[in-house]
Amino acid sequence: MEKVTKEYLLLFNAITDAEETLRRLQGELMMAQQRAEELFLDSGDGTGPGDCRGRI
């Protein structure tokens, strides 16, 4: 069995930590997007995409 070097372990652990952080952030961003969409749809204040006539 080959010995794993310290450098490889350091890099492997850093990559694994980064992947976990990115997965967590992706979930947080998706929740924020969904919440923003819900707020937009619930607002009903006439600023929806269909109400932009004459504003372009």
N, CA, C and O atoms as a MOPAC input file, in Angstrom:
PM7 MOZYME 1SCF
protein

 N      0.84600 1    -1.18400 1     0.00000 1
 C      0.00000 1     0.00000 1     0.00000 1
 C      0.89000 1     1.24500 1     0.00000 1
 O      1.86300 1     1.34100 1     0.74800 1
 N      0.52200 1     2.19200 1    -0.86300 1
 C      1.32000 1     3.41900 1    -0.96900 1
 C      0.97800 1     4.38500 1     0.15500 1
 O     -0.16800 1     4.46900 1     0.59700 1
 N      1.97800 1     5.10200 1     0.60100 1
 C      1.78900 1     6.11500 1     1.63200 1
 C      1.24200 1     7.38800 1     0.98400 1
 O      1.71800 1     7.81500 1    -0.06800 1
 N      0.24300 1     7.98200 1     1.61900 1
 C     -0.33300 1     9.23600 1     1.13600 1
 C      0.47400 1    10.39000 1     1.72200 1
 O      0.70900 1    10.44600 1     2.92900 1
 N      0.88900 1    11.29700 1     0.86700 1
 C      1.72300 1    12.40600 1     1.33700 1
 C      0.89100 1    13.45400 1     2.08000 1
 O     -0.32400 1    13.54500 1     1.90500 1
 N      1.56800 1    14.23200 1     2.90300 1
 C      0.91400 1    15.31700 1     3.64300 1
 C      0.31200 1    16.33500 1     2.69400 1
 O     -0.77300 1    16.86200 1     2.93900 1
 N      1.02300 1    16.60900 1     1.60600 1
 C      0.54200 1    17.59700 1     0.63900 1
 C     -0.77800 1    17.14700 1     0.00000 1
 O     -1.70800 1    17.93600 1    -0.16600 1
 N     -0.83100 1    15.86000 1    -0.35400 1
 C     -2.05300 1    15.33200 1    -0.95500 1
 C     -3.21100 1    15.40400 1     0.03800 1
 O     -4.31300 1    15.81200 1    -0.32700 1
 N     -2.97500 1    15.01700 1     1.27200 1
 C     -4.02700 1    15.06800 1     2.28000 1
 C     -4.52100 1    16.48700 1     2.50700 1
 O     -5.72200 1    16.72500 1     2.63000 1
 N     -3.58700 1    17.42700 1     2.56200 1
 C     -3.96100 1    18.82500 1     2.74100 1
 C     -4.85500 1    19.29600 1     1.60100 1
 O     -5.90400 1    19.89700 1     1.83200 1
 N     -4.43600 1    19.02200 1     0.37600 1
 C     -5.20700 1    19.43700 1    -0.79200 1
 C     -6.56200 1    18.73500 1    -0.84200 1
 O     -7.57800 1    19.38000 1    -1.10200 1
 N     -6.59300 1    17.42700 1    -0.59700 1
 C     -7.83200 1    16.66700 1    -0.61800 1
 C     -8.83200 1    17.21200 1     0.39700 1
 O    -10.00900 1    17.38800 1     0.08400 1
 N     -8.36100 1    17.47700 1     1.60600 1
 C     -9.25100 1    18.00300 1     2.64800 1
 C     -9.74500 1    19.40200 1     2.31600 1
 O    -10.90100 1    19.72800 1     2.58600 1
 N     -8.88900 1    20.23100 1     1.73500 1
 C     -9.30100 1    21.58200 1     1.36000 1
 C    -10.37200 1    21.53200 1     0.26500 1
 O    -11.34500 1    22.28500 1     0.31100 1
 N    -10.19400 1    20.65300 1    -0.70600 1
 C    -11.17800 1    20.51200 1    -1.78000 1
 C    -12.50500 1    19.99100 1    -1.23000 1
 O    -13.57400 1    20.47700 1    -1.59900 1
 N    -12.42400 1    19.00700 1    -0.35000 1
 C    -13.64200 1    18.45500 1     0.24900 1
 C    -14.38700 1    19.51700 1     1.04100 1
 O    -15.60900 1    19.62400 1     0.93800 1
 N    -13.66500 1    20.30200 1     1.82900 1
 C    -14.29400 1    21.38300 1     2.59400 1
 C    -14.93800 1    22.41000 1     1.66900 1
 O    -16.04800 1    22.87300 1     1.93200 1
 N    -14.25200 1    22.76500 1     0.59400 1
 C    -14.78800 1    23.74400 1    -0.35500 1
 C    -16.05800 1    23.21800 1    -1.02400 1
 O    -17.01700 1    23.96700 1    -1.20700 1
 N    -16.06800 1    21.94000 1    -1.38800 1
 C    -17.26300 1    21.35200 1    -2.00900 1
 C    -18.45000 1    21.39200 1    -1.05600 1
 O    -19.56600 1    21.71000 1    -1.46500 1
 N    -18.21500 1    21.07400 1     0.20100 1
 C    -19.29100 1    21.10600 1     1.19100 1
 C    -19.82300 1    22.52600 1     1.37400 1
 O    -21.03200 1    22.73400 1     1.47000 1
 N    -18.92200 1    23.49200 1     1.41900 1
 C    -19.33300 1    24.88500 1     1.55500 1
 C    -20.14500 1    25.33300 1     0.35200 1
 O    -21.16600 1    26.00300 1     0.51000 1
 N    -19.70300 1    24.97100 1    -0.85500 1
 C    -20.43400 1    25.33900 1    -2.06500 1
 C    -21.81900 1    24.70700 1    -2.10800 1
 O    -22.77500 1    25.35100 1    -2.53800 1
 N    -21.94300 1    23.45400 1    -1.66900 1
 C    -23.25700 1    22.79600 1    -1.62500 1
 C    -24.18500 1    23.52100 1    -0.65500 1
 O    -25.36400 1    23.72000 1    -0.94600 1
 N    -23.64900 1    23.91200 1     0.49400 1
 C    -24.46000 1    24.63300 1     1.48500 1
 C    -24.89700 1    25.98900 1     0.93500 1
 O    -26.05400 1    26.38300 1     1.08100 1
 N    -23.96900 1    26.69300 1     0.30800 1
 C    -24.29900 1    27.99900 1    -0.26100 1
 C    -25.31400 1    27.88400 1    -1.39600 1
 O    -26.19100 1    28.73600 1    -1.54100 1
 N    -25.19200 1    26.83500 1    -2.19400 1
 C    -26.15200 1    26.62200 1    -3.26900 1
 C    -27.55600 1    26.45400 1    -2.68700 1
 O    -28.51800 1    27.02600 1    -3.20000 1
 N    -27.66800 1    25.67900 1    -1.62700 1
 C    -28.96400 1    25.48900 1    -0.98700 1
 C    -29.51600 1    26.79200 1    -0.43400 1
 O    -30.70700 1    27.06900 1    -0.57000 1
 N    -28.66300 1    27.59200 1     0.18500 1
 C    -29.10000 1    28.88300 1     0.72200 1
 C    -29.55900 1    29.82600 1    -0.38900 1
 O    -30.56400 1    30.52200 1    -0.24500 1
 N    -28.82100 1    29.84400 1    -1.49000 1
 C    -29.20700 1    30.70300 1    -2.61700 1
 C    -30.52500 1    30.25300 1    -3.24300 1
 O    -31.35100 1    31.08300 1    -3.62500 1
 N    -30.71800 1    28.95500 1    -3.34700 1
 C    -31.97000 1    28.45300 1    -3.90200 1
 C    -33.15200 1    28.81000 1    -3.00000 1
 O    -34.22400 1    29.16500 1    -3.49100 1
 N    -32.95900 1    28.71800 1    -1.68400 1
 C    -34.02700 1    29.09500 1    -0.76200 1
 C    -34.32400 1    30.59200 1    -0.86400 1
 O    -35.48600 1    30.99700 1    -0.82800 1
 N    -33.29000 1    31.40400 1    -0.98800 1
 C    -33.49100 1    32.84600 1    -1.11700 1
 C    -34.22300 1    33.18100 1    -2.41400 1
 O    -35.10200 1    34.04400 1    -2.43000 1
 N    -33.86400 1    32.50500 1    -3.49200 1
 C    -34.53700 1    32.73100 1    -4.76900 1
 C    -36.01400 1    32.35500 1    -4.67200 1
 O    -36.87800 1    33.09700 1    -5.13900 1
 N    -36.30000 1    31.21200 1    -4.07000 1
 C    -37.68500 1    30.77900 1    -3.92900 1
 C    -38.47400 1    31.75100 1    -3.07100 1
 O    -39.62000 1    32.07100 1    -3.38400 1
 N    -37.86900 1    32.21800 1    -1.99600 1
 C    -38.54700 1    33.17700 1    -1.11200 1
 C    -38.79500 1    34.49500 1    -1.84100 1
 O    -39.86300 1    35.09000 1    -1.69700 1
 N    -37.82100 1    34.95300 1    -2.61900 1
 C    -37.98800 1    36.19400 1    -3.37800 1
 C    -39.11800 1    36.04700 1    -4.40100 1
 O    -39.90600 1    36.97200 1    -4.59600 1
 N    -39.19100 1    34.88900 1    -5.04900 1
 C    -40.26900 1    34.65000 1    -6.00600 1
 C    -41.62400 1    34.65300 1    -5.31100 1
 O    -42.59000 1    35.20800 1    -5.83400 1
 N    -41.69900 1    34.03500 1    -4.13300 1
 C    -42.94800 1    34.03200 1    -3.37400 1
 C    -43.35800 1    35.44700 1    -2.99200 1
 O    -44.52400 1    35.81800 1    -3.12600 1
 N    -42.40500 1    36.23300 1    -2.51900 1
 C    -42.70300 1    37.61700 1    -2.14500 1
 C    -43.17100 1    38.41500 1    -3.35200 1
 O    -44.10300 1    39.21400 1    -3.25000 1
 N    -42.52600 1    38.20000 1    -4.49600 1
 C    -42.90300 1    38.90400 1    -5.72100 1
 C    -44.32400 1    38.55000 1    -6.12500 1
 O    -45.12300 1    39.42900 1    -6.44700 1
 N    -44.63900 1    37.25500 1    -6.10900 1
 C    -45.97000 1    36.82600 1    -6.51400 1
 C    -47.03800 1    37.26900 1    -5.52100 1
 O    -48.16700 1    37.56400 1    -5.91200 1
 N    -46.69000 1    37.31600 1    -4.25300 1
 C    -47.64000 1    37.72800 1    -3.22100 1
 C    -47.84500 1    39.23600 1    -3.16100 1
 O    -48.84700 1    39.70200 1    -2.61900 1
 N    -46.90100 1    40.01000 1    -3.71500 1
 C    -46.97300 1    41.46600 1    -3.57600 1
 C    -48.18700 1    42.03700 1    -4.28900 1
 O    -48.87600 1    42.89600 1    -3.73900 1
 N    -48.46300 1    41.57600 1    -5.50300 1
 C    -49.62800 1    42.04900 1    -6.23800 1
 C    -49.70900 1    43.55700 1    -6.32900 1
 O    -50.81100 1    44.10700 1    -6.33100 1
 N    -48.58500 1    44.24200 1    -6.40300 1
 C    -48.59200 1    45.70500 1    -6.40200 1
 C    -48.54400 1    46.31300 1    -7.80300 1
 O    -48.28300 1    47.50600 1    -7.95700 1
 N    -48.79300 1    45.50100 1    -8.81000 1
 C    -48.80900 1    46.03700 1   -10.17200 1
 C    -47.44400 1    46.20400 1   -10.78300 1
 O    -47.31100 1    46.87000 1   -11.81000 1
 N    -46.44000 1    45.63100 1   -10.19500 1
 C    -45.09700 1    45.77000 1   -10.75700 1
 C    -44.62000 1    44.47300 1   -11.38300 1
 O    -43.42300 1    44.29500 1   -11.60800 1
 N    -45.54000 1    43.57000 1   -11.66600 1
 C    -45.17400 1    42.29600 1   -12.28000 1
 C    -44.73300 1    42.47300 1   -13.71400 1
 O    -44.87800 1    43.55900 1   -14.27400 1
 N    -44.19700 1    41.42900 1   -14.32000 1
 C    -43.67100 1    41.50700 1   -15.67900 1
 C    -44.71100 1    41.93500 1   -16.70200 1
 O    -44.36800 1    42.57600 1   -17.69600 1
 N    -45.96700 1    41.59600 1   -16.47700 1
 C    -47.02600 1    41.97100 1   -17.42700 1
 C    -47.44400 1    43.41900 1   -17.31600 1
 O    -48.20400 1    43.90200 1   -18.15500 1
 N    -46.97600 1    44.11800 1   -16.31400 1
 C    -47.39400 1    45.50100 1   -16.08400 1
 C    -46.31800 1    46.50600 1   -16.44300 1
 O    -46.29400 1    47.59800 1   -15.87500 1
 N    -45.43300 1    46.17700 1   -17.35900 1
 C    -44.32400 1    47.08100 1   -17.67000 1
 C    -44.57100 1    47.84500 1   -18.96700 1
 O    -43.62800 1    48.39400 1   -19.53700 1
 N    -45.79800 1    47.89600 1   -19.44100 1
 C    -46.09000 1    48.63100 1   -20.67900 1
 C    -45.70600 1    50.09900 1   -20.52600 1
 O    -46.00100 1    50.73600 1   -19.51500 1
 N    -45.05800 1    50.60400 1   -21.52800 1
 C    -44.68600 1    52.01500 1   -21.52100 1
 C    -43.48100 1    52.34400 1   -20.67300 1
 O    -43.11700 1    53.51600 1   -20.57600 1
 N    -42.85900 1    51.38900 1   -20.06800 1
 C    -41.69900 1    51.66500 1   -19.21200 1
 C    -40.38500 1    51.32900 1   -19.90200 1
 O    -39.31200 1    51.52400 1   -19.33000 1
 N    -40.46600 1    50.83100 1   -21.11500 1
 C    -39.22400 1    50.43800 1   -21.81200 1
 C    -38.73000 1    51.58200 1   -22.64300 1
 O    -37.70100 1    51.46400 1   -23.30800 1

